[in-house]
């Protein structure tokens, strides 16, 4: 078997066999296949596409390239949730404690933020002492004991995907549907959960800008997961404006705590309930969507989800006082209000611009090793569809450096569009695939 023949075959539009895909995946992971040949094959795939069988074979080959997390020691149906990333997306901080409070085992692997999208681990590190450096034994013990644990993704998990993604990133071969789907699903399958619920974002702040592309990606990933024997659901959600009002690590943690106290923004809670319902149904905690949502709402009303977050933070070394006293969380020294100048309605808020403002302030990282400032970010006071008057604050920029604050201010101003008529309000949930 030769890589040269596989490149020619794919270039001419023919499908690769499972054996050929495993050969090239294993060979590239071991360094036996050079970058220039793999780059040529990736470009051929971008032009010719992949069949469902090829996509599944690539996913499983990348999954099998490293260790797989064995969760068989955890009782019950283990559920994981993955988001394709967005601005202000603190969903996991609200969702995981709610679902765990229902007695559903939430075994989650999370990453750090890169660019203008935030990472769950960065947010959790706002709690002093918190660590996601768990052994596999500690991870399983925590899930068994309190139904919830979050650990960082290990380098041993789907290493072929990590190497291949780095190559795709510098050869303009990232944005191919099958390659995106197999990259995400190889890591999710290696993480060992029985059921996977996907939050596929679409809009200005998402990787998939167009709704049809988000649906296509969701469909591809659901089919991969089901073919691999997993329970699957994908919820396609809006990311045309930031989710909730807070963007930035400690600001988002505070908003998540507000949500667990019953004071969450409507758009955030719509997404949380949609995803939580799918998780509860997959775990067989309810028979209908209505029953599942009612159970989730009870965890907020009875404060069991809030207490679960505190228990989880403490179990992973963090100070749980911060859950009940969020004013203790990191706070920025400078607050700069963005003032509206015309009467009308907020027609839209470009999510990516707000994300870039937070990045400028130091709330995100340009490379995986960049330090971040947990206290900075942007707090929105007005959202799409709301009436505004001259002199009202549209947002507040939280900063620790005046030059950065001024630059971020400009981004926030650009992000808002004010129009004379109220825009048509759209649902946060665009669709659900199973």
C-alpha positions in Angstrom: 0.0 0.0 0.0 1.4 3.4 -1.1 0.4 6.9 -0.1 1.1 8.0 -3.7 -1.6 5.6 -5.0 -4.1 6.8 -2.4 -3.5 10.5 -3.4 -4.1 9.6 -7.1 -7.2 7.6 -6.2 -8.8 10.4 -4.2 -7.8 13.0 -6.7 -9.8 11.2 -9.4 -12.9 11.1 -7.1 -12.8 7.4 -6.0 -13.5 6.3 -2.4 -10.7 5.1 -0.2 -11.2 1.8 1.6 -11.2 1.5 5.4 -7.9 -0.3 5.3 -6.3 2.5 3.2 -7.6 5.2 5.6 -6.3 3.3 8.6 -2.9 2.9 6.9 -2.6 6.6 6.2 -3.8 7.7 9.6 -1.5 5.3 11.5 1.4 6.1 9.2 1.0 9.8 9.6 0.6 9.6 13.4 3.9 7.6 13.6 5.8 10.0 11.3 6.1 7.5 8.5 4.1 9.5 6.0 5.5 13.0 5.3 3.5 16.3 5.7 3.6 17.0 1.9 1.9 13.7 1.0 -0.8 14.1 3.7 -1.3 17.8 2.6 -1.9 16.6 -0.9 -4.4 14.0 0.3 -6.3 16.5 2.5 -6.5 18.9 -0.5 -7.9 16.1 -2.7 -10.5 15.4 0.0 -11.5 19.1 0.0 -12.1 19.0 -3.7 -13.7 15.5 -4.0 -15.3 15.0 -0.6 -15.7 11.8 1.4 -18.4 9.2 1.5 -20.2 8.4 4.8 -18.1 5.1 5.0 -14.9 7.0 4.5 -15.8 9.6 7.1 -16.6 6.9 9.7 -13.4 5.0 8.9 -11.3 8.2 9.4 -13.1 9.0 12.7 -12.6 5.5 14.1 -8.9 5.4 12.9 -8.2 8.7 14.7 -10.2 7.6 17.8 -8.0 4.4 17.9 -4.7 6.3 17.4 -4.4 6.9 21.2 -5.9 5.8 24.5 -9.7 5.6 25.0 -11.3 6.5 28.3 -12.9 3.4 29.9 -16.0 4.6 31.7 -17.4 1.1 32.3 -16.8 1.6 36.1 -19.3 4.4 36.2 -22.9 3.4 36.9 -25.7 4.5 34.6 -25.9 6.0 31.1 -22.9 8.4 30.9 -23.7 11.6 29.0 -21.4 14.1 27.4 -22.1 17.4 25.7 -20.0 19.2 23.1 -20.3 22.7 21.7 -18.7 23.8 18.4 -17.8 27.0 20.2 -19.1 30.6 20.3 -19.0 33.9 22.2 -20.3 34.0 25.7 -21.0 30.3 25.7 -21.0 29.4 29.4 -23.7 26.7 28.8 -21.7 23.8 30.3 -21.3 25.7 33.7 -25.1 25.9 33.9 -26.1 22.7 32.2 -23.8 20.1 33.7 -24.8 20.8 37.4 -28.5 20.8 36.4 -28.2 17.4 34.6 -26.0 16.0 37.4 -28.6 17.1 40.0 -31.1 14.8 38.2 -28.8 11.9 38.9 -27.5 11.6 35.4 -23.7 10.9 35.2 -22.0 13.8 33.3 -18.5 12.7 32.3 -17.1 15.6 30.4 -13.8 16.4 28.8 -13.2 20.1 28.0 -10.6 22.3 26.4 -9.3 25.8 26.8 -10.3 28.7 24.8 -8.4 29.7 21.6 -9.0 33.0 19.7 -12.3 34.7 20.4 -14.1 31.6 21.7 -13.8 30.9 25.4 -13.0 27.5 27.0 -14.8 25.9 29.9 -11.5 25.1 31.8 -10.4 28.7 31.7 -13.7 29.8 33.2 -13.6 27.1 35.9 -10.1 28.3 36.9 -11.8 31.5 38.2 -12.4 29.4 41.3 -9.1 29.5 43.3 -7.4 26.1 43.5 -9.7 24.4 40.9 -8.0 21.8 38.8 -9.0 19.6 35.8 -5.8 17.6 36.2 -7.5 14.4 37.4 -6.4 10.8 37.0 -8.8 8.5 35.2 -9.5 6.9 38.5 -10.4 10.2 40.2 -12.5 11.2 37.2 -14.6 8.0 37.4 -14.8 8.1 41.2 -16.1 11.7 41.1 -18.8 10.9 38.5 -19.9 7.9 40.5 -20.0 9.8 43.8 -21.7 13.1 42.7 -22.6 12.4 39.0 -20.3 15.1 37.6 -16.6 15.6 36.7 -14.8 17.7 34.1 -11.2 16.9 33.1 -8.9 18.4 30.5 -8.3 16.7 27.2 -5.1 14.6 27.4 -2.5 14.5 24.6 -3.0 10.7 24.4 -6.6 11.2 23.3 -6.9 10.9 19.5 -3.3 12.1 18.8 -3.6 11.5 15.1 -6.4 14.1 15.0 -4.3 16.6 16.8 -1.4 16.2 14.4 -3.7 16.2 11.4 -5.6 19.3 12.5 -2.3 21.2 12.9 -1.5 20.4 9.3 -4.9 21.3 8.0 -4.7 24.6 9.9 -1.7 25.7 7.8 -2.7 24.2 4.5 -6.2 25.8 4.1 -7.9 22.4 4.5 -9.9 23.0 7.7 -13.3 23.8 6.3 -14.3 20.5 4.8 -17.4 19.0 6.3 -16.3 15.4 6.7 -12.9 16.4 8.1 -14.5 18.7 10.7 -17.0 16.1 11.7 -14.4 13.3 12.0 -12.1 15.6 14.0 -14.8 16.5 16.6 -16.2 13.0 16.8 -12.9 11.1 17.1 -12.3 12.9 20.4 -15.8 12.5 21.6 -15.9 8.8 20.9 -12.5 8.3 22.6 -13.9 10.1 25.7 -16.1 7.1 26.4 -19.6 8.5 27.1 -22.7 6.4 26.2 -24.6 9.4 24.9 -23.4 12.6 23.2 -25.4 15.7 22.8 -24.0 18.3 20.4 -24.6 22.0 20.5 -23.9 23.1 16.9 -23.6 26.9 16.7 -24.6 29.0 13.6 -24.2 32.7 12.9 -21.7 35.5 13.0 -19.9 34.2 16.1 -19.8 30.5 15.1 -17.5 28.5 12.9 -20.5 27.6 10.7 -21.8 31.0 9.6 -24.7 29.6 7.5 -27.5 27.7 9.0 -27.6 25.1 6.2 -23.9 24.3 6.9 -24.6 23.9 10.6 -27.4 21.4 9.9 -25.1 19.5 7.4 -22.4 19.3 10.0 -24.8 18.2 12.8 -26.3 15.5 10.5 -22.8 14.2 9.7 -21.7 14.0 13.3 -25.0 12.4 14.5 -24.6 9.7 11.8 -21.0 9.0 12.8 -21.9 8.7 16.5 -24.9 6.4 15.8 -22.7 4.2 13.5 -20.2 3.9 16.4 -23.0 2.7 18.7 -23.6 5.9 20.7 -26.9 7.6 21.5 -26.8 10.9 19.7 -28.6 14.2 19.4 -27.6 17.6 17.9 -29.2 20.9 18.8 -28.5 23.7 16.2 -28.5 27.0 18.1 -28.1 30.7 17.3 -24.7 32.4 17.6 -25.6 35.6 15.7 -25.1 37.5 18.9 -23.3 36.6 22.1 -25.1 34.0 24.2 -26.3 35.7 27.4 -25.0 39.1 28.5 -21.5 38.3 29.7 -18.4 37.7 27.6 -15.1 37.0 29.5 -14.2 34.4 32.0 -15.2 35.6 35.5 -18.1 37.6 34.0 -19.4 34.4 32.4 -19.0 32.5 35.7 -21.0 35.1 37.5 -23.7 34.9 34.9 -23.8 31.1 35.2 -24.2 31.4 38.9 -27.1 33.9 38.4 -28.7 31.4 36.0 -28.5 28.6 38.7 -30.2 31.1 41.1 -33.1 31.4 38.6 -31.9 34.8 37.1 -30.4 33.6 33.8 -30.8 35.5 30.6 -33.7 34.1 28.5 -31.5 33.2 25.4 -29.0 31.3 27.6 -31.7 29.4 29.4 -33.5 28.5 26.1 -30.3 26.8 24.9 -29.6 25.2 28.3 -33.1 23.7 28.5 -32.9 22.4 24.9 -29.6 20.6 25.5 -30.5 19.4 29.0 -33.7 17.9 27.8 -31.8 15.9 25.2 -29.4 14.7 27.9 -32.2 13.7 30.3 -34.0 11.8 27.5 -30.8 10.0 26.4 -30.2 9.0 30.1 -33.8 7.8 30.3 -34.7 10.1 33.2 -37.9 11.2 31.4 -40.1 9.9 28.6 -41.1 13.3 27.1 -39.5 16.6 26.4 -42.0 18.4 28.6 -41.3 16.0 31.6 -37.5 16.4 31.1 -37.7 20.2 31.0 -39.9 20.3 34.1 -37.3 18.2 36.0 -34.5 20.5 34.9 -36.5 23.6 36.1 -36.9 22.0 39.5 -33.1 21.8 39.9 -33.1 25.6 39.6 -36.1 26.2 41.8 -34.9 23.9 44.6 -31.2 25.1 44.3 -30.0 21.5 43.8 -28.1 22.5 40.7 -26.4 25.4 42.5 -25.4 23.1 45.3 -24.1 20.6 42.8 -21.9 23.2 41.2 -20.4 24.0 44.7 -19.9 20.3 45.4 -18.2 19.8 42.0 -15.9 22.8 42.5 -14.8 21.7 45.9 -14.2 18.1 44.7 -11.8 19.4 42.1 -9.8 21.6 44.6 -11.7 24.9 44.2 -13.1 27.2 46.8 -16.9 26.6 46.8 -17.5 29.9 48.7 -17.2 31.7 45.4 -20.3 29.8 44.1 -22.4 31.4 46.9 -20.5 34.7 47.0 -19.7 35.4 43.3 -18.6 39.0 44.2 -15.3 37.2 45.3 -14.5 36.3 41.7 -11.8 38.2 39.9 -12.8 41.8 39.0 -11.2 44.2 36.6 -10.0 47.7 37.7 -11.4 49.7 34.8 -15.1 49.9 33.7 -15.9 51.8 30.6 -19.5 52.2 29.4 -20.4 52.2 25.8 -23.2 54.8 25.4 -25.9 54.7 22.7 -26.3 57.8 20.5 -29.6 57.3 18.6 -33.1 56.2 19.4 -34.4 52.9 17.9 -33.9 49.1 18.4 -30.9 46.9 18.6 -31.0 45.2 15.1 -28.0 43.0 15.8 -24.8 42.5 17.7 -21.9 40.9 15.8 -20.8 38.1 18.1 -17.4 37.9 16.6 -16.6 41.6 17.2 -17.6 41.2 20.9 -15.4 38.1 21.1 -12.5 40.0 19.5 -13.0 42.9 22.0 -12.6 40.4 24.9 -9.5 38.9 23.2 -8.0 42.4 22.9 -8.6 43.0 26.6 -6.7 39.8 27.4 -9.7 37.5 28.0 -8.7 35.1 25.3 -5.5 33.6 23.8 -3.9 33.8 20.4 -1.9 30.6 20.9 -2.5 27.7 23.3 0.3 28.9 25.6 -0.8 32.6 25.9 -1.6 33.8 29.4 -5.1 35.2 29.9 -6.7 37.7 32.3 -9.7 36.1 34.0 -11.2 39.4 35.1 -11.7 41.2 31.8 -14.5 41.1 29.2 -17.7 42.8 28.0 -21.1 42.9 29.7 -24.0 43.6 27.4 -26.9 45.7 28.7 -29.0 45.5 25.5 -29.6 42.6 23.2 -31.2 42.2 19.8 -34.8 43.5 19.6 -34.6 45.8 22.7 -35.5 49.5 22.5 -32.7 52.0 23.1 -32.6 55.7 23.8 -29.7 58.2 23.4 -27.6 58.2 26.5 -28.4 54.6 27.5 -25.5 52.2 28.1 -25.3 49.4 25.4 -22.5 47.6 27.2 -19.7 47.9 29.7 -16.0 47.1 28.9 -14.1 45.6 31.8 -10.3 46.1 31.5 -7.1 46.4 33.4 -5.3 48.5 30.8 -6.6 51.8 29.4 -5.1 51.4 25.9 -6.7 48.0 25.5 -10.0 49.3 26.9 -10.1 52.0 24.3 -9.4 49.5 21.5 -12.0 47.1 22.8 -14.5 50.0 23.1 -14.2 50.6 19.4 -14.9 46.9 18.6 -18.0 47.0 20.8 -19.3 50.1 19.1 -18.9 48.5 15.7 -20.7 45.3 16.9 -24.0 47.1 17.6 -26.4 48.0 14.9 -29.3 50.3 15.8 -32.4 50.5 13.5 -35.7 52.3 13.5 -37.9 49.2 13.6 -37.7 46.2 16.0 -36.3 43.2 14.2 -38.3 40.0 14.0 -37.4 37.8 17.0 -36.1 34.3 16.2 -35.8 31.2 18.3 -32.4 30.4 19.8 -33.0 26.7 18.7 -33.0 26.3 15.0 -33.6 22.6 15.0 -32.8 19.2 16.6 -31.4 16.1 14.9 -31.3 12.6 16.4 
